[in-house]
């Protein structure tokens, strides 16, 4: 089973996002290329998942449900 894709990682520049291994940027164990694959947050910005092209279905609100 594939690892879940993090929406907002703390240090996306430290990891290659090209496959499910999420190797360190200095490792590149999968041979996915000569360079690491960037996380969408690095290319598009913090709201990258809201553009609708990525297939994520996230709640549009950050409110917590009230306790009853």
C-alpha positions in Angstrom: 0.0 0.0 0.0 1.3 3.5 -0.8 2.3 5.9 1.9 -0.1 8.8 2.4 1.1 12.0 0.6 1.8 14.8 3.1 -0.2 18.0 2.4 2.2 20.4 4.2 5.5 18.8 5.2 7.9 20.9 7.4 11.0 20.6 5.2 9.9 19.5 1.7 13.3 20.5 0.3 15.0 17.6 2.3 13.0 14.8 0.5 12.6 13.5 -3.0 8.9 13.2 -3.7 9.3 11.1 -6.9 8.0 7.8 -5.5 6.6 6.3 -2.3 10.1 5.8 -0.8 10.4 9.5 0.1 14.3 9.3 0.1 16.5 12.0 1.5 17.5 14.5 -1.2 21.1 13.3 -1.0 20.2 9.6 -1.4 17.8 9.2 -4.4 17.7 5.4 -4.0 15.0 4.8 -6.7 17.0 6.2 -9.6 14.0 8.5 -10.5 16.3 10.9 -12.1 19.5 12.9 -11.6 17.6 15.5 -9.4 15.1 15.2 -6.7 11.4 15.7 -7.5 10.0 18.7 -5.8 6.9 18.7 -3.6 4.0 20.7 -5.1 4.1 23.1 -2.1 7.6 24.2 -3.4 6.3 24.9 -6.9 2.8 26.2 -6.4 2.6 27.4 -2.8 0.9 26.6 0.4 -2.6 26.3 -1.2 -1.4 23.8 -3.9 -4.1 21.2 -3.0 -6.9 23.6 -3.4 -6.4 24.0 -7.1 -8.4 20.8 -7.7 -5.9 19.1 -10.0 -4.5 16.7 -7.4 -7.5 14.5 -6.5 -7.5 15.5 -2.8 -10.9 15.8 -1.1 -10.2 17.9 2.0 -12.7 19.7 4.2 -12.9 23.4 3.3 -13.2 24.4 6.9 -10.9 24.1 9.8 -13.6 24.3 12.5 -13.7 21.5 15.0 -17.1 19.8 15.5 -18.8 20.9 18.6 -19.2 18.4 21.5 -22.8 17.6 22.3 
